[in-house]
Amino acid sequence: MDIRTIDHLEIFTEDAQEAADRLRTGFGFTVHGRGGPDTGLTDRVSILLRQHDITLLVTEPLTTGHRAHEYLARHGEGIAVIGLAVDDAAAAFTEAVEGGAMPLEPPSTLDPEGSPVTFAAVDGFGDVEHRFTSRRHPSGPFAPGRVAERPAPAAGLLREVDHVAVCLPPGELDGAIRRYQQMFGLDQTFEEQIIVGKQAMRSKVVQSRSGGVTFTIIEPDTTRDPGQIDSFIESHGGAGVQHVAFRTEDIVTGVRSCAAQGVSFLSTPGEYYEALPGRLGPVGVPVEQLRELSILADRDYAGVMLQIFTASTHPRHTLFYELIERHGARTFGTNNIKALYEAVEREQAAAQA
């Protein structure tokens, strides 16, 4: 199986218009289409958002029969579907099921406009499904006949989905990695244990051979004190997407633009920046500018990476987003984990005060 890229992410929400407005206003996404009763979708309303190579579908259930209804009751708003772009969705579905994946939606093709799209879905982790997607014309309509689209420019500072971070209950990490290897043809590319104070976590990374799909998968280390991964799992009600990283080519402008539109980012202790020049050397952005915007920096064997995380606005304090700018770096900011966790803990403490 050759998974090329993330075709789309589908967010289940109780209010599609409100969620779409947040993404449009805060992050610069553009509404490209809508689906609902007018397009034959009697059980849901969906709003299609795009920005360069990022496609988001925001879905609100209209009936208790749509699976978003049960998902929202268990987890609240969240990323419930990860669309995987493949050359042949039907063949990928068959291969995954033969490898042990649970079939959720058999292959079906939409072709009312001469630009066929095939969807087929299997289980992923928790209540998140993976939807194989193949398109004759990659730049064609998202779901012809189901989502009515209108032309819109591919503007904005966010370019693509860099990676998806997944939290799993303790003891599930190794099994999940084997599933991704056996059922989806992904390769493990990285592994580490991260210790932050009295808490710790295990993390492994799997990636498609194309390099276009990357999952960072994390489980808590139960030999240490409970920490933020434990809190996520408890609040979310099991495994789920913790955050999505959007790659940008200009993180400074991206942070300024998003912040001006009301997006809140996690702050970073000033001491972090005092040590930065000695730890990394020049990173391409003046340290004072990084400090002003709370942008984190790291360096690995391949280059430099700049990143920042949003504060979670989720009622359960679960899902959040990341902006990331890469200059050759291929890892995920291991040296920044401690700073991130300290920032999240301050946010949670403030929310409970």
N, C-alpha and C positions, 0 to 999 in steps of 0.2 A: 504494500500500500504506500502510495506517495502522496502525503498530505502537503499541499503547497503553502497555504496561508490560512489565516483566520478570515473566513468569508464574512462573518457577521457575529455580533453578540446580541442576544435577545434579553431584555430586561423585563421582568414581570413587576407590575406596579399597580397600585389601587387607583391611580389617577394618571393616565397616559399623557394628557395635555400638560399637567403640572410638571411631570418628570421630564418631558421633552423640552419644556421651557427652561428648566434648570440647565440642561445640557446645552441648549442653544445659546442661552444668555451667558452662562458661566464659562463654557469651553469653546464656543464658536462653531458648534455644529449647525448645519443647515437642514431644514425640513425638506425632504425630497419626495415624500409621498405619504398617503394614508390608506388604511384598509379598515373595513368594518361592514356593517349591514349593507351599505350602498355597493360594496364590492363582493357581496356574498358571504362575508365572514359574520355570521349571525351570533357567534358566541364570544366575540372579542372586538376590541378596537386596537389597531396598531398604527404607530407613527414611525416612519422611516427617516433616520437622520444619517447624514454623511459628512465626512471631512477627509479629503484626499482618499487614502486607502482604508479608512476606518468606516465601517457601517454598523449602526446601532438600530435595533428594532425595539421600540418601547411598546409593551402590550399590556392592556387592561382587560380583565375578563368581564364579560357581560352576563354570564350565566355560571351557575355552580358546576356545570358540566365541563368547562374548560379547565385544564390542569393548573392554570395559573391561580385559580381560586384556592385550591388546596396548598399550593406552594406558598402563597402569601400568608395563609393562616399559620403555616409552620415556621416560615423564615422572615416574613416581611419582604419589602422590595429587594430585589437582587437579580444577579445574572443567572438565568435559569437554562439558557441554551447557548452553546458555543458552536457556531457554524464553521465547519472545516471544509475548505475548498479542495476538491479532488477532481481528477479527470473524468471519473465515472462513479457517480454516487451509488448506483446499484451494485457495482462490483465491490466497492469499498464496504458497503453494508453487508454483503454476503461474506466477505473475508473476515470482517469484525465478528459477525455472529458465529461463524465457524471457529473463530478463535476463543469464543466464550462470552462475547458481549450479549446483553439482553436486547432483543429487538423491541423498539418502541413505536416506530413508524415505518412501514414498508416503503420501498421506493415509489414515488409518484412524480409524474412529469407535468409541468405547466407549460403550455405552448399556444396560447391564443393569438400571439402576435408574431409568430415565426422566429422567436428567440427562446428556445426551450431551456427550462431550468428544472433540474431533478433534485428532490430532497429525499433523504432517508435518515432515520434517527435511531441511535442506540443509547444505552445508559452510559454515563460517564462516572461521576462520583456524587455521593449523596443523592439529591434530587435534581442534579444538573445533567442535562442530556447533551450528547454530541450529535449534531445534525450534518451529515455529509451533504455537500452541495456541489453540483457540477453545472456549468453554464457553457452553452455553445459560444456565447458572446459575453466575455467577462464584464464588458462595460454596458451590457444590456440591462433590461429591467430586473428589479430584485425578485419579485414574485408576480409574473405577468398574470393579470386577471384577478389577483387577490389584493394587490396594493396599487392604487392609482397614483402614478408618479407625474412629476412636473420637472422640467429641466432646471438645474441650479448650478452655479459655479462651484468648483472644488476649491474653495478658499479656506483659509485658516492656517494656524501654526502647527497643528498636530498632524503627523504624517501617517502613522500606522500603529497597530497594537504591537508593542515591544514584547510584552509577556503578560501572562495571567498568573497571579499568585493564589494558591489553593491551600486552605487549612483542612486537615483531616484529624479525626479523633486519634488518640494514642494507639499505636499498634497497627495502623492501617497503611503506613507509608510504603513499606517494602512490597506489600501486595499490590498497591496502586501502581508502583513502578513496573512490576511484572506485567500488569494488565496493559499498560501503555506500550510496552515492548511487544507483547504477544498479539494484542488485538488491533493496535493502531500503527505499528511499525515505527514507533519513536525510539530514540536512543538516549540513554542516560549520559549526560555530559558533565555533571558536577555533583558533588556531595560534600556536606559539611555538618558539623555540630556547632551551634552558636550558643555561647554561654553569656548571659547578661545578668550580673549579680547572682541571685540565688535561683534564677530560673534558666531554663535552657530549652532548645528545640533542635530537632533534626530536620535537615532540608536536603532534598535531591531535585535535580533539574532534568527534565526530559524535553527533547527537541526533535522536530521533524527533520528528515535528511535534507530538505530544502533550506532549513534554517528559518522558515517563515512562521513556525508555530513553536512557542516555548512556554512550558508550564513549570513554574517554581512551586514545588509541593512540600508542605511543612507539616510536621506533627510535633506536639509537645513531648518533652522528655519527662516522664513521670517519676524519675529518680530525683528530680529537683522540685523546688516549690512551684505551685501553679503560677502561670503567667498569662500573657496576653493572648496566646494561642488558645489556652484553656478558656479564657473569657470569651473569645470569638465563638468557639464551638458551643459553649453554653448559651450565649445570647442568640446565636444564629439558629440553634436547634440542630446541630450536626454539621457535617462537612459542607463547605461552600467556597465561593470565590471571595477572598479577602480584599484583593484590589486588582485593578487593571492598570498597566503602565502604558501610557501613550508616548510614543517617541516624537520628539521635536528637534528641529535643527537650530533653534534659538530659544533656549530655556529662559534666559533673562527676560526677553520680550514676552514669552509665553506666560511667565509668572506675573509680570506686571499687568498684562492684559486680563488674565483670569481674575487676579485680585481686584482690579478696577471694576470688574463685573460681579463682585460679591463672593468669589470663591475664597474660602479660608484655608490657609496652609498651616501645617504644623511648624512651630517655631523651634529653633535650635539654640542650645546654650552658647553664649559668647566664647566660652573656653574652647569649644570645638574649633573655632577659627584661629585662636591663638596658636594651636598646634599644627594647623593645616600646612603652612609653608614648609616647615621642617619635615613633615610626614610625607608630603607629595611633591614638593617643588611647584613650579608653575603649572597651572591647569587651564590656561587660556582665558580665564576671567579673573579680574582683580579680586583679591580676598575681601576687600571692603564691600564690593558689590554682592558677593556671595553672602556675606554676613547680613547686609541690609535686607536681602530677600529670603534668608534662611535656606539657601540652596546648599545641598551636600555635595561633596566631591570625593572621588576615589580613583585609584589607579590600579590596573592589573597588568599582566604580562603583555597585553596587546594595546593598551592605551588608557585614555582618561574617560571618566563618566561623570556627568553631573545629574543630580536627581533631587526631587522634592515630592512630598506626599501631602495630599489634602487632608484636612480634618474631616472626619466622618460626620455627615449631617443625618445619617440614618438614625431613626428613633432607637434602634438597638445598638448603635455605635459599632456597626460591623463594616459594611462595604465602604471603601474609599478609593481614591484614584492617585496615580503617580504621573508626573511628567519626567521624562528622561532624555538626556542628550548624550549621544555616544560619539567619541572620537577614537574609534578602534577598540575600546574596551568591550569585553565579551561576557563579563560576569555581572553581578547584581548588587554591588556595594556592600560586601560583607563588613567592611570596616565602618560602615555607617549604621549598622543595625543597632548598636548600642545607643547612638544618638537618636535614632528613630523611636526606639522603645522608651527612652526617657521622655521624649516629646509626647508620645501617646499616653504615657502614664500621667503627665501633667494635665493633658486634655481631659482624661477620665476623672481625675481628681477634681478639676474645676467643674465638670458636669455634675458631680455628686455633691458639691458644696452647697 
